[in-house]
């Protein structure tokens, strides 16, 4: 196997991907180019849901084989296709592990969110608020150390609005961002209150 292909499968192994799909990835491919393509797509999806910047992803994908100037669309297409398949995967897992229905459903839901936004697990709660925050905004919150709902509630609203707005914005956009920040903090408070009323404290499933 070529060094580039080996590197991609090594990345998958480092992410604790089971040996059997890794072996199938290679043995069912018609040639080394197919192996490289499959491994790159799988590795790019893992990088994507761990919050790796798109520029770094494109650099990785452009090595050795594809050599295209922009790959963001390819990364998102692979993530979308994977997301579409997850409900079927979840249904199979429920059939095999009927005693763990709740855990499986929760894990599938969380993974679908990660694939939709391209975010690490600590940002899932913020993404699932349904406020329309995009990947860049969510990752910016993470870079500021705001991943927990309570951390967002306690943050300075004006500073939070700057994170949501980005770098170069007009005065009108700043005012709009302030509204978004206030809405985000209010949504976080509501989510915290709803969580408290369940009186159940569950640790997140293994991602």
N, C-alpha and C positions, 0 to 999 in steps of 0.2 A: 504493500500500500504506500502511496506517496506520502511525504512528510506532512503536507497540508491537510490531507484527509485524516491522518493519524491524529493531528493536532485537534481537529474538530471533535473526533470521537473521544479523545482524552478529556476535552472540556465537558462533554456529556457525562463521562464517567465521574468526573470531579463533582458534578451536580447530583451524584447518587442515582443516576438513571440505571435501572436494572440491566444486567448483562444480556438478558434475553432479547429485549428490543434492540439493543446495540448490535447484537449478533445478527438479528434479522435485517437490520438496516444495511448490513454489508452483504449477507448471503443472498438476499433477494434482489440485489441490484445487478443490472446487466453489465455495468462497467464501473471503473473507478470514478468517472465523471459523475455518475448517478450517486455514488456513495458520498462524494464531496458535496453535491447539491443537497442531498437529504440531511447530511450532518450539519451543513451551514444553516439550513432552515431551522433545524431543531435547536442548534446553539443560539441562533439569533433570537428565537422566541424566548429562550431562557434569559438571555441578556435583557431583552425588552421588558419582561415582567419583573426584572430586578432593578429597573430604573436606570439602566445604562443610557447615556445620552445617544441620540440618534446619529450624530456625527461619528462617534466611536463605533457604533454598529455598522455604519456604511463602510468605514475603513476596514473593519474585520471582514465584511462580506465581499469586498472588492479584491481581496487577496487571491492570488493563484488562478482562479477559474472564471468568475463572472466578469470582473473588470468593467463594471458599469459606473457611470458618474453619480447616480443617485439611487439608493435602494430602499428608502423609507417606505415606498408603496409596497414593495415586496415583503418587507418585515411585517407590515400591518396586515397584508393579505394572508400571510401564514398564520399570524395570531388570530385573525378572524375565522379562518378555516378550522383551526384548533378549537376555538371557542364554540363553533357550531357543532362539533363532534362531542363535546363534553357531556351534554345531557344524555346521549346514548351510552357513553362510558359509565356515567353515574348509574343509569338503569341496570347495566350489567353488574356493577359492583353491589348494588342493592340486592339483586338476585343471589349473588354469591355470599354476601355478608348481611343477611336480613336483620341481624341483631344490632347493626350499626347504621340504621337508616338515617337518623338525625345527623350523625357525624359526617356521613357521606354527602348528604344534601348540602350541609353547611360548607364542606370543603369544595364541592363543585361550584356552589354559588360564589364563594370567595375567589376561586381560580378564574371563573368567568369574568369577574370584575377586574382581576389583575390583567387578563388578556385584553379586555376592552380598553383599559386606560394605559397599560404598560407601566405598572407600578409595583413596588415591593409590598409585602404583606402589611407592613405597619401603616400604609396609607389607605387600606381598604375601607375602614370606617368613614373616612372623609369622602372618599369617592362615592360611597353608597348613600350619601346624604341626598343625592339627586339634584345638586345645584348647578350642574353644567360646568364644573371646573374641568379644565383640560389637563393633559399630561404635564405640560410645562408648569402650570400653576401648582399642581399637586407636588411635583418634584421640588419646586421652589419652596413650598412649605416645609418639606422634609429637610432641605438644606439649611433652613432657618431653625430647625429643631422642633417644628410644630407638627407632630404626627398624631398625638393623642387629642381626643375631643376636648378635654379639660384644658390642655395647653393652648388650644386655639381660643377658647373662651377667655382665658387669663391674659392673652396677648394684647398689646396695645393696638387699638383699632386702626389708627393711622398707619402704623408700621405694617400691619396686616394688609391694609389696602395697597401699600406699595408693592408687596409681594404679589398680590393678585393682579395688579396692573402691569407689572413688568417694568422695563427700564425707561424707554422713551414714550411718554404719553402726554397728551394735551391736558389742559386744565379741566375740560369737560369730562375726559376719560378718568381723571383723578377723582372727580366727584362721583362718577358712576362706580368706580372701584371702591370708594368708601361705603357706598350702599351695599355692594357685594360683600364687603368685609363684615358689615353689621349683620347682613342676612346669614352669612356663614356662621358667625358667633351665635346667633339666635338658634340656628338649626342644630348646632352642636349642643347647646343647652337643652333643647327639646329631646335630642337623642339620648343625652345623659339621664334625663328624667325618666324617659321610657325604659331605659335599661335598669334603672333603680326600682321601678315598679314591678319588674319581673321577679325580684328577689332571688335571682339565679346568677351566680358568678361563674361563668365558664371560660376557661382559657381557650384561646384560638386553636384550631386544629393544626396539625403539622402541615405546612405548606408544601 
